[in-house]
Amino acid sequence: MQYIVYIIYSESMNKYYKGSCEDFSIRLAQHNAGRNKSTKPGIPWVLKHSELFNSLKEARAREAHIKKMKSRKYIETLILSNQ
């Protein structure tokens, strides 16, 4: 099983959201259906960056690292590095 760390973007809010999960297609559908309180105002969300991991522990650690950076510039550098 693989796990994904993802960064999605809302144009209407000009905001990035970072998360991790097992099945990204389901998770993105949940974000765009308004099932998450923090992302509901930003619908629609689009994927901007993702990284795959072999364990949930690794994925959560990476997600925590990205969130700990608290930097939009860092996030945009990640996104640009994968294009």
mmCIF file of the N, C-alpha and C atoms, coordinates in Angstrom:
data_MODEL
# 
_entry.id   MODEL 
# 
loop_
_atom_site.group_PDB 
_atom_site.id 
_atom_site.type_symbol 
_atom_site.label_atom_id 
_atom_site.label_alt_id 
_atom_site.label_comp_id 
_atom_site.label_asym_id 
_atom_site.label_entity_id 
_atom_site.label_seq_id 
_atom_site.pdbx_PDB_ins_code 
_atom_site.Cartn_x 
_atom_site.Cartn_y 
_atom_site.Cartn_z 
_atom_site.occupancy 
_atom_site.B_iso_or_equiv 
_atom_site.pdbx_formal_charge 
_atom_site.auth_seq_id 
_atom_site.auth_comp_id 
_atom_site.auth_asym_id 
_atom_site.auth_atom_id 
_atom_site.pdbx_PDB_model_num 
ATOM 1   N N  . MET A 1 1  ? 0.842   -1.179 0.000   1.00 0.00 ? 1  MET A N  1 
ATOM 2   C CA . MET A 1 1  ? 0.000   0.000  0.000   1.00 0.00 ? 1  MET A CA 1 
ATOM 3   C C  . MET A 1 1  ? 0.883   1.236  0.000   1.00 0.00 ? 1  MET A C  1 
ATOM 4   N N  . GLN A 1 2  ? 0.508   2.225  -0.803  1.00 0.00 ? 2  GLN A N  1 
ATOM 5   C CA . GLN A 1 2  ? 1.237   3.486  -0.828  1.00 0.00 ? 2  GLN A CA 1 
ATOM 6   C C  . GLN A 1 2  ? 0.369   4.597  -0.262  1.00 0.00 ? 2  GLN A C  1 
ATOM 7   N N  . TYR A 1 3  ? 1.043   5.575  0.307   1.00 0.00 ? 3  TYR A N  1 
ATOM 8   C CA . TYR A 1 3  ? 0.378   6.726  0.900   1.00 0.00 ? 3  TYR A CA 1 
ATOM 9   C C  . TYR A 1 3  ? 0.876   7.978  0.203   1.00 0.00 ? 3  TYR A C  1 
ATOM 10  N N  . ILE A 1 4  ? 0.036   8.988  0.180   1.00 0.00 ? 4  ILE A N  1 
ATOM 11  C CA . ILE A 1 4  ? 0.370   10.202 -0.553  1.00 0.00 ? 4  ILE A CA 1 
ATOM 12  C C  . ILE A 1 4  ? 0.326   11.418 0.360   1.00 0.00 ? 4  ILE A C  1 
ATOM 13  N N  . VAL A 1 5  ? 1.299   12.281 0.183   1.00 0.00 ? 5  VAL A N  1 
ATOM 14  C CA . VAL A 1 5  ? 1.279   13.612 0.781   1.00 0.00 ? 5  VAL A CA 1 
ATOM 15  C C  . VAL A 1 5  ? 0.923   14.540 -0.371  1.00 0.00 ? 5  VAL A C  1 
ATOM 16  N N  . TYR A 1 6  ? -0.042  15.404 -0.149  1.00 0.00 ? 6  TYR A N  1 
ATOM 17  C CA . TYR A 1 6  ? -0.526  16.236 -1.245  1.00 0.00 ? 6  TYR A CA 1 
ATOM 18  C C  . TYR A 1 6  ? -0.635  17.699 -0.834  1.00 0.00 ? 6  TYR A C  1 
ATOM 19  N N  . ILE A 1 7  ? -0.541  18.544 -1.833  1.00 0.00 ? 7  ILE A N  1 
ATOM 20  C CA . ILE A 1 7  ? -0.805  19.968 -1.668  1.00 0.00 ? 7  ILE A CA 1 
ATOM 21  C C  . ILE A 1 7  ? -1.847  20.316 -2.718  1.00 0.00 ? 7  ILE A C  1 
ATOM 22  N N  . ILE A 1 8  ? -2.975  20.834 -2.248  1.00 0.00 ? 8  ILE A N  1 
ATOM 23  C CA . ILE A 1 8  ? -4.025  21.265 -3.157  1.00 0.00 ? 8  ILE A CA 1 
ATOM 24  C C  . ILE A 1 8  ? -4.162  22.778 -3.038  1.00 0.00 ? 8  ILE A C  1 
ATOM 25  N N  . TYR A 1 9  ? -4.758  23.375 -4.068  1.00 0.00 ? 9  TYR A N  1 
ATOM 26  C CA . TYR A 1 9  ? -4.838  24.831 -4.132  1.00 0.00 ? 9  TYR A CA 1 
ATOM 27  C C  . TYR A 1 9  ? -6.252  25.278 -4.470  1.00 0.00 ? 9  TYR A C  1 
ATOM 28  N N  . SER A 1 10 ? -6.676  26.348 -3.804  1.00 0.00 ? 10 SER A N  1 
ATOM 29  C CA . SER A 1 10 ? -7.960  26.980 -4.090  1.00 0.00 ? 10 SER A CA 1 
ATOM 30  C C  . SER A 1 10 ? -7.700  28.349 -4.694  1.00 0.00 ? 10 SER A C  1 
ATOM 31  N N  . GLU A 1 11 ? -8.111  28.527 -5.927  1.00 0.00 ? 11 GLU A N  1 
ATOM 32  C CA . GLU A 1 11 ? -7.927  29.824 -6.582  1.00 0.00 ? 11 GLU A CA 1 
ATOM 33  C C  . GLU A 1 11 ? -8.792  30.894 -5.923  1.00 0.00 ? 11 GLU A C  1 
ATOM 34  N N  . SER A 1 12 ? -10.005 30.533 -5.526  1.00 0.00 ? 12 SER A N  1 
ATOM 35  C CA . SER A 1 12 ? -10.906 31.530 -4.942  1.00 0.00 ? 12 SER A CA 1 
ATOM 36  C C  . SER A 1 12 ? -10.387 32.074 -3.613  1.00 0.00 ? 12 SER A C  1 
ATOM 37  N N  . MET A 1 13 ? -9.671  31.247 -2.858  1.00 0.00 ? 13 MET A N  1 
ATOM 38  C CA . MET A 1 13 ? -9.102  31.682 -1.579  1.00 0.00 ? 13 MET A CA 1 
ATOM 39  C C  . MET A 1 13 ? -7.621  32.034 -1.696  1.00 0.00 ? 13 MET A C  1 
ATOM 40  N N  . ASN A 1 14 ? -7.001  31.685 -2.845  1.00 0.00 ? 14 ASN A N  1 
ATOM 41  C CA . ASN A 1 14 ? -5.566  31.863 -3.038  1.00 0.00 ? 14 ASN A CA 1 
ATOM 42  C C  . ASN A 1 14 ? -4.817  31.216 -1.863  1.00 0.00 ? 14 ASN A C  1 
ATOM 43  N N  . LYS A 1 15 ? -5.166  29.946 -1.609  1.00 0.00 ? 15 LYS A N  1 
ATOM 44  C CA . LYS A 1 15 ? -4.651  29.245 -0.438  1.00 0.00 ? 15 LYS A CA 1 
ATOM 45  C C  . LYS A 1 15 ? -4.270  27.823 -0.807  1.00 0.00 ? 15 LYS A C  1 
ATOM 46  N N  . TYR A 1 16 ? -3.214  27.334 -0.138  1.00 0.00 ? 16 TYR A N  1 
ATOM 47  C CA . TYR A 1 16 ? -2.791  25.946 -0.270  1.00 0.00 ? 16 TYR A CA 1 
ATOM 48  C C  . TYR A 1 16 ? -3.243  25.167 0.957   1.00 0.00 ? 16 TYR A C  1 
ATOM 49  N N  . TYR A 1 17 ? -3.539  23.897 0.738   1.00 0.00 ? 17 TYR A N  1 
ATOM 50  C CA . TYR A 1 17 ? -3.882  22.990 1.836   1.00 0.00 ? 17 TYR A CA 1 
ATOM 51  C C  . TYR A 1 17 ? -2.985  21.773 1.713   1.00 0.00 ? 17 TYR A C  1 
ATOM 52  N N  . LYS A 1 18 ? -2.393  21.354 2.823   1.00 0.00 ? 18 LYS A N  1 
ATOM 53  C CA . LYS A 1 18 ? -1.492  20.201 2.851   1.00 0.00 ? 18 LYS A CA 1 
ATOM 54  C C  . LYS A 1 18 ? -2.149  19.068 3.615   1.00 0.00 ? 18 LYS A C  1 
ATOM 55  N N  . GLY A 1 19 ? -1.978  17.841 3.086   1.00 0.00 ? 19 GLY A N  1 
ATOM 56  C CA . GLY A 1 19 ? -2.549  16.690 3.768   1.00 0.00 ? 19 GLY A CA 1 
ATOM 57  C C  . GLY A 1 19 ? -1.885  15.403 3.330   1.00 0.00 ? 19 GLY A C  1 
ATOM 58  N N  . SER A 1 20 ? -2.323  14.308 3.933   1.00 0.00 ? 20 SER A N  1 
ATOM 59  C CA . SER A 1 20 ? -1.841  12.982 3.549   1.00 0.00 ? 20 SER A CA 1 
ATOM 60  C C  . SER A 1 20 ? -3.001  12.003 3.671   1.00 0.00 ? 20 SER A C  1 
ATOM 61  N N  . CYS A 1 21 ? -2.935  10.947 2.872   1.00 0.00 ? 21 CYS A N  1 
ATOM 62  C CA . CYS A 1 21 ? -4.010  9.970  2.876   1.00 0.00 ? 21 CYS A CA 1 
ATOM 63  C C  . CYS A 1 21 ? -3.567  8.717  2.131   1.00 0.00 ? 21 CYS A C  1 
ATOM 64  N N  . GLU A 1 22 ? -4.459  7.736  2.103   1.00 0.00 ? 22 GLU A N  1 
ATOM 65  C CA . GLU A 1 22 ? -4.202  6.491  1.387   1.00 0.00 ? 22 GLU A CA 1 
ATOM 66  C C  . GLU A 1 22 ? -4.749  6.544  -0.041  1.00 0.00 ? 22 GLU A C  1 
ATOM 67  N N  . ASP A 1 23 ? -5.935  7.104  -0.204  1.00 0.00 ? 23 ASP A N  1 
ATOM 68  C CA . ASP A 1 23 ? -6.582  7.164  -1.520  1.00 0.00 ? 23 ASP A CA 1 
ATOM 69  C C  . ASP A 1 23 ? -6.882  8.619  -1.866  1.00 0.00 ? 23 ASP A C  1 
ATOM 70  N N  . PHE A 1 24 ? -6.026  9.210  -2.686  1.00 0.00 ? 24 PHE A N  1 
ATOM 71  C CA . PHE A 1 24 ? -6.154  10.641 -2.967  1.00 0.00 ? 24 PHE A CA 1 
ATOM 72  C C  . PHE A 1 24 ? -7.429  10.983 -3.727  1.00 0.00 ? 24 PHE A C  1 
ATOM 73  N N  . SER A 1 25 ? -7.848  10.150 -4.653  1.00 0.00 ? 25 SER A N  1 
ATOM 74  C CA . SER A 1 25 ? -9.044  10.493 -5.438  1.00 0.00 ? 25 SER A CA 1 
ATOM 75  C C  . SER A 1 25 ? -10.272 10.626 -4.532  1.00 0.00 ? 25 SER A C  1 
ATOM 76  N N  . ILE A 1 26 ? -10.376 9.759  -3.549  1.00 0.00 ? 26 ILE A N  1 
ATOM 77  C CA . ILE A 1 26 ? -11.489 9.855  -2.589  1.00 0.00 ? 26 ILE A CA 1 
ATOM 78  C C  . ILE A 1 26 ? -11.336 11.109 -1.736  1.00 0.00 ? 26 ILE A C  1 
ATOM 79  N N  . ARG A 1 27 ? -10.114 11.366 -1.280  1.00 0.00 ? 27 ARG A N  1 
ATOM 80  C CA . ARG A 1 27 ? -9.870  12.511 -0.402  1.00 0.00 ? 27 ARG A CA 1 
ATOM 81  C C  . ARG A 1 27 ? -10.147 13.828 -1.122  1.00 0.00 ? 27 ARG A C  1 
ATOM 82  N N  . LEU A 1 28 ? -9.712  13.952 -2.371  1.00 0.00 ? 28 LEU A N  1 
ATOM 83  C CA . LEU A 1 28 ? -9.973  15.180 -3.117  1.00 0.00 ? 28 LEU A CA 1 
ATOM 84  C C  . LEU A 1 28 ? -11.479 15.367 -3.324  1.00 0.00 ? 28 LEU A C  1 
ATOM 85  N N  . ALA A 1 29 ? -12.178 14.279 -3.602  1.00 0.00 ? 29 ALA A N  1 
ATOM 86  C CA . ALA A 1 29 ? -13.636 14.356 -3.753  1.00 0.00 ? 29 ALA A CA 1 
ATOM 87  C C  . ALA A 1 29 ? -14.283 14.847 -2.459  1.00 0.00 ? 29 ALA A C  1 
ATOM 88  N N  . GLN A 1 30 ? -13.772 14.401 -1.316  1.00 0.00 ? 30 GLN A N  1 
ATOM 89  C CA . GLN A 1 30 ? -14.294 14.860 -0.030  1.00 0.00 ? 30 GLN A CA 1 
ATOM 90  C C  . GLN A 1 30 ? -14.055 16.363 0.152   1.00 0.00 ? 30 GLN A C  1 
ATOM 91  N N  . HIS A 1 31 ? -12.846 16.816 -0.193  1.00 0.00 ? 31 HIS A N  1 
ATOM 92  C CA . HIS A 1 31 ? -12.554 18.256 -0.095  1.00 0.00 ? 31 HIS A CA 1 
ATOM 93  C C  . HIS A 1 31 ? -13.501 19.049 -0.981  1.00 0.00 ? 31 HIS A C  1 
ATOM 94  N N  . ASN A 1 32 ? -13.704 18.583 -2.210  1.00 0.00 ? 32 ASN A N  1 
ATOM 95  C CA . ASN A 1 32 ? -14.529 19.316 -3.156  1.00 0.00 ? 32 ASN A CA 1 
ATOM 96  C C  . ASN A 1 32 ? -16.024 19.148 -2.932  1.00 0.00 ? 32 ASN A C  1 
ATOM 97  N N  . ALA A 1 33 ? -16.414 18.215 -2.069  1.00 0.00 ? 33 ALA A N  1 
ATOM 98  C CA . ALA A 1 33 ? -17.827 18.048 -1.713  1.00 0.00 ? 33 ALA A CA 1 
ATOM 99  C C  . ALA A 1 33 ? -18.168 18.842 -0.455  1.00 0.00 ? 33 ALA A C  1 
ATOM 100 N N  . GLY A 1 34 ? -17.168 19.516 0.109   1.00 0.00 ? 34 GLY A N  1 
ATOM 101 C CA . GLY A 1 34 ? -17.408 20.324 1.298   1.00 0.00 ? 34 GLY A CA 1 
ATOM 102 C C  . GLY A 1 34 ? -17.452 19.526 2.586   1.00 0.00 ? 34 GLY A C  1 
ATOM 103 N N  . ARG A 1 35 ? -16.864 18.332 2.597   1.00 0.00 ? 35 ARG A N  1 
ATOM 104 C CA . ARG A 1 35 ? -16.911 17.479 3.787   1.00 0.00 ? 35 ARG A CA 1 
ATOM 105 C C  . ARG A 1 35 ? -15.845 17.837 4.819   1.00 0.00 ? 35 ARG A C  1 
ATOM 106 N N  . ASN A 1 36 ? -14.950 18.748 4.465   1.00 0.00 ? 36 ASN A N  1 
ATOM 107 C CA . ASN A 1 36 ? -13.906 19.165 5.387   1.00 0.00 ? 36 ASN A CA 1 
ATOM 108 C C  . ASN A 1 36 ? -14.156 20.634 5.727   1.00 0.00 ? 36 ASN A C  1 
ATOM 109 N N  . LYS A 1 37 ? -14.351 20.925 7.009   1.00 0.00 ? 37 LYS A N  1 
ATOM 110 C CA . LYS A 1 37 ? -14.685 22.272 7.451   1.00 0.00 ? 37 LYS A CA 1 
ATOM 111 C C  . LYS A 1 37 ? -13.671 23.321 6.984   1.00 0.00 ? 37 LYS A C  1 
ATOM 112 N N  . SER A 1 38 ? -12.390 22.972 7.029   1.00 0.00 ? 38 SER A N  1 
ATOM 113 C CA . SER A 1 38 ? -11.361 23.955 6.696   1.00 0.00 ? 38 SER A CA 1 
ATOM 114 C C  . SER A 1 38 ? -11.201 24.181 5.189   1.00 0.00 ? 38 SER A C  1 
ATOM 115 N N  . THR A 1 39 ? -11.667 23.253 4.360   1.00 0.00 ? 39 THR A N  1 
ATOM 116 C CA . THR A 1 39 ? -11.514 23.434 2.913   1.00 0.00 ? 39 THR A CA 1 
ATOM 117 C C  . THR A 1 39 ? -12.832 23.760 2.201   1.00 0.00 ? 39 THR A C  1 
ATOM 118 N N  . LYS A 1 40 ? -13.927 23.655 2.902   1.00 0.00 ? 40 LYS A N  1 
ATOM 119 C CA . LYS A 1 40 ? -15.236 23.904 2.280   1.00 0.00 ? 40 LYS A CA 1 
ATOM 120 C C  . LYS A 1 40 ? -15.338 25.275 1.602   1.00 0.00 ? 40 LYS A C  1 
ATOM 121 N N  . PRO A 1 41 ? -14.845 26.347 2.231   1.00 0.00 ? 41 PRO A N  1 
ATOM 122 C CA . PRO A 1 41 ? -14.970 27.665 1.580   1.00 0.00 ? 41 PRO A CA 1 
ATOM 123 C C  . PRO A 1 41 ? -14.146 27.817 0.297   1.00 0.00 ? 41 PRO A C  1 
ATOM 124 N N  . GLY A 1 42 ? -13.181 26.946 0.063   1.00 0.00 ? 42 GLY A N  1 
ATOM 125 C CA . GLY A 1 42 ? -12.285 27.107 -1.072  1.00 0.00 ? 42 GLY A CA 1 
ATOM 126 C C  . GLY A 1 42 ? -12.597 26.274 -2.289  1.00 0.00 ? 42 GLY A C  1 
ATOM 127 N N  . ILE A 1 43 ? -13.717 25.598 -2.299  1.00 0.00 ? 43 ILE A N  1 
ATOM 128 C CA . ILE A 1 43 ? -14.079 24.734 -3.424  1.00 0.00 ? 43 ILE A CA 1 
ATOM 129 C C  . ILE A 1 43 ? -14.112 25.546 -4.707  1.00 0.00 ? 43 ILE A C  1 
ATOM 130 N N  . PRO A 1 44 ? -13.538 25.083 -5.786  1.00 0.00 ? 44 PRO A N  1 
ATOM 131 C CA . PRO A 1 44 ? -12.911 23.779 -6.008  1.00 0.00 ? 44 PRO A CA 1 
ATOM 132 C C  . PRO A 1 44 ? -11.406 23.805 -5.688  1.00 0.00 ? 44 PRO A C  1 
ATOM 133 N N  . TRP A 1 45 ? -10.898 22.659 -5.273  1.00 0.00 ? 45 TRP A N  1 
ATOM 134 C CA . TRP A 1 45 ? -9.483  22.453 -4.972  1.00 0.00 ? 45 TRP A CA 1 
ATOM 135 C C  . TRP A 1 45 ? -8.856  21.638 -6.098  1.00 0.00 ? 45 TRP A C  1 
ATOM 136 N N  . VAL A 1 46 ? -7.618  21.986 -6.447  1.00 0.00 ? 46 VAL A N  1 
ATOM 137 C CA . VAL A 1 46 ? -6.913  21.244 -7.490  1.00 0.00 ? 46 VAL A CA 1 
ATOM 138 C C  . VAL A 1 46 ? -5.543  20.807 -6.959  1.00 0.00 ? 46 VAL A C  1 
ATOM 139 N N  . LEU A 1 47 ? -5.117  19.652 -7.400  1.00 0.00 ? 47 LEU A N  1 
ATOM 140 C CA . LEU A 1 47 ? -3.830  19.117 -6.977  1.00 0.00 ? 47 LEU A CA 1 
ATOM 141 C C  . LEU A 1 47 ? -2.694  19.919 -7.594  1.00 0.00 ? 47 LEU A C  1 
ATOM 142 N N  . LYS A 1 48 ? -1.741  20.315 -6.759  1.00 0.00 ? 48 LYS A N  1 
ATOM 143 C CA . LYS A 1 48 ? -0.567  21.045 -7.230  1.00 0.00 ? 48 LYS A CA 1 
ATOM 144 C C  . LYS A 1 48 ? 0.722   20.263 -7.015  1.00 0.00 ? 48 LYS A C  1 
ATOM 145 N N  . HIS A 1 49 ? 0.753   19.376 -6.005  1.00 0.00 ? 49 HIS A N  1 
ATOM 146 C CA . HIS A 1 49 ? 1.978   18.639 -5.695  1.00 0.00 ? 49 HIS A CA 1 
ATOM 147 C C  . HIS A 1 49 ? 1.608   17.369 -4.935  1.00 0.00 ? 49 HIS A C  1 
ATOM 148 N N  . SER A 1 50 ? 2.369   16.299 -5.201  1.00 0.00 ? 50 SER A N  1 
ATOM 149 C CA . SER A 1 50 ? 2.160   15.063 -4.441  1.00 0.00 ? 50 SER A CA 1 
ATOM 150 C C  . SER A 1 50 ? 3.469   14.293 -4.327  1.00 0.00 ? 50 SER A C  1 
ATOM 151 N N  . GLU A 1 51 ? 3.578   13.515 -3.267  1.00 0.00 ? 51 GLU A N  1 
ATOM 152 C CA . GLU A 1 51 ? 4.731   12.651 -3.033  1.00 0.00 ? 51 GLU A CA 1 
ATOM 153 C C  . GLU A 1 51 ? 4.207   11.323 -2.494  1.00 0.00 ? 51 GLU A C  1 
ATOM 154 N N  . LEU A 1 52 ? 4.754   10.218 -2.976  1.00 0.00 ? 52 LEU A N  1 
ATOM 155 C CA . LEU A 1 52 ? 4.326   8.883  -2.543  1.00 0.00 ? 52 LEU A CA 1 
ATOM 156 C C  . LEU A 1 52 ? 5.274   8.316  -1.498  1.00 0.00 ? 52 LEU A C  1 
ATOM 157 N N  . PHE A 1 53 ? 4.715   7.573  -0.547  1.00 0.00 ? 53 PHE A N  1 
ATOM 158 C CA . PHE A 1 53 ? 5.481   6.931  0.518   1.00 0.00 ? 53 PHE A CA 1 
ATOM 159 C C  . PHE A 1 53 ? 4.969   5.517  0.737   1.00 0.00 ? 53 PHE A C  1 
ATOM 160 N N  . ASN A 1 54 ? 5.849   4.665  1.249   1.00 0.00 ? 54 ASN A N  1 
ATOM 161 C CA . ASN A 1 54 ? 5.487   3.268  1.483   1.00 0.00 ? 54 ASN A CA 1 
ATOM 162 C C  . ASN A 1 54 ? 4.789   3.029  2.808   1.00 0.00 ? 54 ASN A C  1 
ATOM 163 N N  . SER A 1 55 ? 4.856   3.995  3.703   1.00 0.00 ? 55 SER A N  1 
ATOM 164 C CA . SER A 1 55 ? 4.186   3.816  4.994   1.00 0.00 ? 55 SER A CA 1 
ATOM 165 C C  . SER A 1 55 ? 3.464   5.101  5.390   1.00 0.00 ? 55 SER A C  1 
ATOM 166 N N  . LEU A 1 56 ? 2.426   4.932  6.171   1.00 0.00 ? 56 LEU A N  1 
ATOM 167 C CA . LEU A 1 56 ? 1.671   6.082  6.666   1.00 0.00 ? 56 LEU A CA 1 
ATOM 168 C C  . LEU A 1 56 ? 2.558   6.928  7.575   1.00 0.00 ? 56 LEU A C  1 
ATOM 169 N N  . LYS A 1 57 ? 3.425   6.281  8.335   1.00 0.00 ? 57 LYS A N  1 
ATOM 170 C CA . LYS A 1 57 ? 4.327   6.990  9.241   1.00 0.00 ? 57 LYS A CA 1 
ATOM 171 C C  . LYS A 1 57 ? 5.229   7.949  8.462   1.00 0.00 ? 57 LYS A C  1 
ATOM 172 N N  . GLU A 1 58 ? 5.796   7.484  7.342   1.00 0.00 ? 58 GLU A N  1 
ATOM 173 C CA . GLU A 1 58 ? 6.651   8.330  6.509   1.00 0.00 ? 58 GLU A CA 1 
ATOM 174 C C  . GLU A 1 58 ? 5.853   9.497  5.911   1.00 0.00 ? 58 GLU A C  1 
ATOM 175 N N  . ALA A 1 59 ? 4.656   9.206  5.442   1.00 0.00 ? 59 ALA A N  1 
ATOM 176 C CA . ALA A 1 59 ? 3.816   10.233 4.831   1.00 0.00 ? 59 ALA A CA 1 
ATOM 177 C C  . ALA A 1 59 ? 3.442   11.302 5.854   1.00 0.00 ? 59 ALA A C  1 
ATOM 178 N N  . ARG A 1 60 ? 3.059   10.881 7.043   1.00 0.00 ? 60 ARG A N  1 
ATOM 179 C CA . ARG A 1 60 ? 2.681   11.841 8.080   1.00 0.00 ? 60 ARG A CA 1 
ATOM 180 C C  . ARG A 1 60 ? 3.875   12.687 8.525   1.00 0.00 ? 60 ARG A C  1 
ATOM 181 N N  . ALA A 1 61 ? 5.048   12.075 8.555   1.00 0.00 ? 61 ALA A N  1 
ATOM 182 C CA . ALA A 1 61 ? 6.257   12.825 8.924   1.00 0.00 ? 61 ALA A CA 1 
ATOM 183 C C  . ALA A 1 61 ? 6.548   13.892 7.865   1.00 0.00 ? 61 ALA A C  1 
ATOM 184 N N  . ARG A 1 62 ? 6.410   13.545 6.607   1.00 0.00 ? 62 ARG A N  1 
ATOM 185 C CA . ARG A 1 62 ? 6.651   14.511 5.524   1.00 0.00 ? 62 ARG A CA 1 
ATOM 186 C C  . ARG A 1 62 ? 5.608   15.627 5.552   1.00 0.00 ? 62 ARG A C  1 
ATOM 187 N N  . GLU A 1 63 ? 4.357   15.256 5.763   1.00 0.00 ? 63 GLU A N  1 
ATOM 188 C CA . GLU A 1 63 ? 3.294   16.253 5.873   1.00 0.00 ? 63 GLU A CA 1 
ATOM 189 C C  . GLU A 1 63 ? 3.604   17.225 7.012   1.00 0.00 ? 63 GLU A C  1 
ATOM 190 N N  . ALA A 1 64 ? 4.011   16.690 8.153   1.00 0.00 ? 64 ALA A N  1 
ATOM 191 C CA . ALA A 1 64 ? 4.348   17.527 9.307   1.00 0.00 ? 64 ALA A CA 1 
ATOM 192 C C  . ALA A 1 64 ? 5.509   18.460 8.988   1.00 0.00 ? 64 ALA A C  1 
ATOM 193 N N  . HIS A 1 65 ? 6.499   17.949 8.258   1.00 0.00 ? 65 HIS A N  1 
ATOM 194 C CA . HIS A 1 65 ? 7.645   18.785 7.885   1.00 0.00 ? 65 HIS A CA 1 
ATOM 195 C C  . HIS A 1 65 ? 7.205   19.946 6.992   1.00 0.00 ? 65 HIS A C  1 
ATOM 196 N N  . ILE A 1 66 ? 6.381   19.659 6.009   1.00 0.00 ? 66 ILE A N  1 
ATOM 197 C CA . ILE A 1 66 ? 5.902   20.714 5.106   1.00 0.00 ? 66 ILE A CA 1 
ATOM 198 C C  . ILE A 1 66 ? 5.112   21.758 5.896   1.00 0.00 ? 66 ILE A C  1 
ATOM 199 N N  . LYS A 1 67 ? 4.230   21.307 6.774   1.00 0.00 ? 67 LYS A N  1 
ATOM 200 C CA . LYS A 1 67 ? 3.422   22.233 7.568   1.00 0.00 ? 67 LYS A CA 1 
ATOM 201 C C  . LYS A 1 67 ? 4.295   23.042 8.526   1.00 0.00 ? 67 LYS A C  1 
ATOM 202 N N  . LYS A 1 68 ? 5.313   22.424 9.061   1.00 0.00 ? 68 LYS A N  1 
ATOM 203 C CA . LYS A 1 68 ? 6.221   23.083 10.007  1.00 0.00 ? 68 LYS A CA 1 
ATOM 204 C C  . LYS A 1 68 ? 6.971   24.243 9.349   1.00 0.00 ? 68 LYS A C  1 
ATOM 205 N N  . MET A 1 69 ? 7.202   24.154 8.047   1.00 0.00 ? 69 MET A N  1 
ATOM 206 C CA . MET A 1 69 ? 7.922   25.202 7.333   1.00 0.00 ? 69 MET A CA 1 
ATOM 207 C C  . MET A 1 69 ? 7.142   26.523 7.334   1.00 0.00 ? 69 MET A C  1 
ATOM 208 N N  . LYS A 1 70 ? 5.823   26.441 7.384   1.00 0.00 ? 70 LYS A N  1 
ATOM 209 C CA . LYS A 1 70 ? 4.946   27.621 7.425   1.00 0.00 ? 70 LYS A CA 1 
ATOM 210 C C  . LYS A 1 70 ? 5.352   28.682 6.405   1.00 0.00 ? 70 LYS A C  1 
ATOM 211 N N  . SER A 1 71 ? 5.647   28.213 5.211   1.00 0.00 ? 71 SER A N  1 
ATOM 212 C CA . SER A 1 71 ? 6.140   29.129 4.194   1.00 0.00 ? 71 SER A CA 1 
ATOM 213 C C  . SER A 1 71 ? 5.483   28.867 2.847   1.00 0.00 ? 71 SER A C  1 
ATOM 214 N N  . ARG A 1 72 ? 4.803   29.870 2.342   1.00 0.00 ? 72 ARG A N  1 
ATOM 215 C CA . ARG A 1 72 ? 4.202   29.770 1.019   1.00 0.00 ? 72 ARG A CA 1 
ATOM 216 C C  . ARG A 1 72 ? 5.299   29.632 -0.042  1.00 0.00 ? 72 ARG A C  1 
ATOM 217 N N  . LYS A 1 73 ? 6.412   30.333 0.164   1.00 0.00 ? 73 LYS A N  1 
ATOM 218 C CA . LYS A 1 73 ? 7.532   30.251 -0.771  1.00 0.00 ? 73 LYS A CA 1 
ATOM 219 C C  . LYS A 1 73 ? 8.066   28.822 -0.843  1.00 0.00 ? 73 LYS A C  1 
ATOM 220 N N  . TYR A 1 74 ? 8.171   28.152 0.291   1.00 0.00 ? 74 TYR A N  1 
ATOM 221 C CA . TYR A 1 74 ? 8.641   26.757 0.323   1.00 0.00 ? 74 TYR A CA 1 
ATOM 222 C C  . TYR A 1 74 ? 7.684   25.867 -0.470  1.00 0.00 ? 74 TYR A C  1 
ATOM 223 N N  . ILE A 1 75 ? 6.400   26.047 -0.252  1.00 0.00 ? 75 ILE A N  1 
ATOM 224 C CA . ILE A 1 75 ? 5.387   25.249 -0.952  1.00 0.00 ? 75 ILE A CA 1 
ATOM 225 C C  . ILE A 1 75 ? 5.461   25.502 -2.460  1.00 0.00 ? 75 ILE A C  1 
ATOM 226 N N  . GLU A 1 76 ? 5.570   26.739 -2.868  1.00 0.00 ? 76 GLU A N  1 
ATOM 227 C CA . GLU A 1 76 ? 5.630   27.049 -4.290  1.00 0.00 ? 76 GLU A CA 1 
ATOM 228 C C  . GLU A 1 76 ? 6.918   26.549 -4.923  1.00 0.00 ? 76 GLU A C  1 
ATOM 229 N N  . THR A 1 77 ? 8.009   26.505 -4.162  1.00 0.00 ? 77 THR A N  1 
ATOM 230 C CA . THR A 1 77 ? 9.257   25.911 -4.650  1.00 0.00 ? 77 THR A CA 1 
ATOM 231 C C  . THR A 1 77 ? 9.082   24.418 -4.875  1.00 0.00 ? 77 THR A C  1 
ATOM 232 N N  . LEU A 1 78 ? 8.401   23.739 -3.951  1.00 0.00 ? 78 LEU A N  1 
ATOM 233 C CA . LEU A 1 78 ? 8.103   22.315 -4.125  1.00 0.00 ? 78 LEU A CA 1 
ATOM 234 C C  . LEU A 1 78 ? 7.314   22.081 -5.412  1.00 0.00 ? 78 LEU A C  1 
ATOM 235 N N  . ILE A 1 79 ? 6.304   22.885 -5.610  1.00 0.00 ? 79 ILE A N  1 
ATOM 236 C CA . ILE A 1 79 ? 5.442   22.745 -6.780  1.00 0.00 ? 79 ILE A CA 1 
ATOM 237 C C  . ILE A 1 79 ? 6.239   22.963 -8.073  1.00 0.00 ? 79 ILE A C  1 
ATOM 238 N N  . LEU A 1 80 ? 7.037   24.005 -8.106  1.00 0.00 ? 80 LEU A N  1 
ATOM 239 C CA . LEU A 1 80 ? 7.814   24.322 -9.296  1.00 0.00 ? 80 LEU A CA 1 
ATOM 240 C C  . LEU A 1 80 ? 8.889   23.274 -9.573  1.00 0.00 ? 80 LEU A C  1 
ATOM 241 N N  . SER A 1 81 ? 9.420   22.648 -8.528  1.00 0.00 ? 81 SER A N  1 
ATOM 242 C CA . SER A 1 81 ? 10.476  21.656 -8.717  1.00 0.00 ? 81 SER A CA 1 
ATOM 243 C C  . SER A 1 81 ? 9.965   20.377 -9.387  1.00 0.00 ? 81 SER A C  1 
ATOM 244 N N  . ASN A 1 82 ? 8.674   20.161 -9.385  1.00 0.00 ? 82 ASN A N  1 
ATOM 245 C CA . ASN A 1 82 ? 8.111   18.954 -9.994  1.00 0.00 ? 82 ASN A CA 1 
ATOM 246 C C  . ASN A 1 82 ? 7.463   19.201 -11.349 1.00 0.00 ? 82 ASN A C  1 
ATOM 247 N N  . GLN A 1 83 ? 7.615   20.387 -11.884 1.00 0.00 ? 83 GLN A N  1 
ATOM 248 C CA . GLN A 1 83 ? 6.987   20.668 -13.179 1.00 0.00 ? 83 GLN A CA 1 
ATOM 249 C C  . GLN A 1 83 ? 7.938   20.403 -14.306 1.00 0.00 ? 83 GLN A C  1 
# 
